[in-house]
Amino acid sequence: MSDIQQLPFSQSCENNKQAILPQLQSLFSTTKRVLEVGSGTGQHAVYFAKHLPQLIWLPSDQVQYIEPLSLRIELEGSNNIAQPIALEVTQPWSLDPNAVDAIFSANTLHIMSETMVEAFFDGVKQHLERNGLLCIYGPFNYNNQYTSDSNRQFDIWLKHRNVNSGIREFEWVRELAHSASLNLMSDIDMPANNRLLSFKKT
Ligand SMILES: C[S@@+](CC[C@H](N)C(=O)[O-])C[C@H]1O[C@@H](n2cnc3c(N)ncnc32)[C@H](O)[C@@H]1O
C-alpha cells in the first residue's frame, strides 16, 4: 500500500479538523511536544502538525493501526511529526515520565471501556509534565442527559457494536481528571454536538 487513496479514511476527521484547529492554535500556543492518543487514520495528526509548526506532534495508537498510520505520515506528514508509537492505554506507555507538555485525544473515550478510560487518565498523570495540557475532543453527556437526539442514537449504536463503549459522563471524566492532578480549564462547544475539554496539570 503506497497510495493515499488506499489508506483508512475518516470523513468525521475531515468534517471536524477545521473547527478544532483554531482551538488548538490557542491552547497549544506555547506547547513544544504533543502526544496524540488514538490517532486512528492519522488525518488529524498530519493536519494539526502542519498548522502547528512550532511543536512536535507524536501520534500513537494500538499496535494494529501503526502500519497504515505510519504510511499516511510518510506520504502526507510534515517534518514536525514524530514516528508513531504503539500505545495501548491499559499497558505501560513507551514514553518517559513527564515526556510531553500536551496530550490530545479525539473521539476515543466513548470507544474505550470505562476501565480503559481510567487507564488513560493514569497514563496522562504519569507522562504529562507539570503545567501540561490535556485536550479531549468528542461527545459527552451532562447530568446524565444526552445533549442531542443524534448523540442518543450514536450511543445506542456504540453499545450495540461493543457493550463496553458509550458516551461518557462529563462529570465522571472531570472527576478522573481531578484524581490525575488535572484541573478543568475550558469546555468548548463544538459543531455536531461535540465538546473540546481542556485540563491543566498542577
Ligand atoms: C473512533 S477512533 C478515533 C480516531 C481519531 N482520533 C479520530 O478522531 O478520527 C478511536 C481510536 O481510539 C483507539 N483506541 C481504542 N481503545 C484504545 C486503547 N485501549 N488504547 C489506545 N487506543 C485505543 C482506537 O484504536 C482508535 O484509533
The ligand as a MOL file (V3000), in Angstrom:
LIG
                    3D

  0  0  0     0  0            999 V3000
M  V30 BEGIN CTAB
M  V30 COUNTS 27 29 0 0 0
M  V30 BEGIN ATOM
M  V30 1 C -13.1310 6.4210 16.7090 0
M  V30 2 S -11.4140 6.1970 16.6100 0 CHG=1
M  V30 3 C -10.8660 7.8820 16.6180 0
M  V30 4 C -9.6320 8.0700 15.8050 0
M  V30 5 C -9.1870 9.5190 15.6140 0
M  V30 6 N -8.6920 10.0750 16.8550 0
M  V30 7 C -10.3130 10.3440 15.0720 0
M  V30 8 O -10.7470 11.3030 15.7090 0
M  V30 9 O -10.7760 10.0190 13.9740 0 CHG=-1
M  V30 10 C -10.9700 5.6150 18.2230 0
M  V30 11 C -9.4960 5.3590 18.4010 0
M  V30 12 O -9.2470 5.0070 19.7530 0
M  V30 13 C -8.2730 3.9950 19.7650 0
M  V30 14 N -8.3840 3.1950 20.9910 0
M  V30 15 C -9.4520 2.4990 21.4200 0
M  V30 16 N -9.1550 1.8260 22.5380 0
M  V30 17 C -7.8660 2.1080 22.8320 0
M  V30 18 C -6.9730 1.7010 23.8570 0
M  V30 19 N -7.3670 0.8350 24.7990 0
M  V30 20 N -5.7180 2.1790 23.8610 0
M  V30 21 C -5.3130 3.0520 22.8980 0
M  V30 22 N -6.1130 3.4750 21.8890 0
M  V30 23 C -7.3710 2.9960 21.8530 0
M  V30 24 C -8.6200 3.1520 18.5370 0
M  V30 25 O -7.5540 2.3230 18.1530 0
M  V30 26 C -8.9900 4.2220 17.5340 0
M  V30 27 O -7.8930 4.6660 16.7860 0
M  V30 END ATOM
M  V30 BEGIN BOND
M  V30 1 1 1 2
M  V30 2 1 2 3
M  V30 3 1 2 10
M  V30 4 1 3 4
M  V30 5 1 4 5
M  V30 6 1 5 6
M  V30 7 1 5 7
M  V30 8 2 7 8
M  V30 9 1 7 9
M  V30 10 1 10 11
M  V30 11 1 11 12
M  V30 12 1 11 26
M  V30 13 1 12 13
M  V30 14 1 13 14
M  V30 15 1 13 24
M  V30 16 1 14 15
M  V30 17 1 14 23
M  V30 18 2 15 16
M  V30 19 1 16 17
M  V30 20 1 17 18
M  V30 21 2 17 23
M  V30 22 1 18 19
M  V30 23 2 18 20
M  V30 24 1 20 21
M  V30 25 2 21 22
M  V30 26 1 22 23
M  V30 27 1 24 25
M  V30 28 1 24 26
M  V30 29 1 26 27
M  V30 END BOND
M  V30 END CTAB
M  END
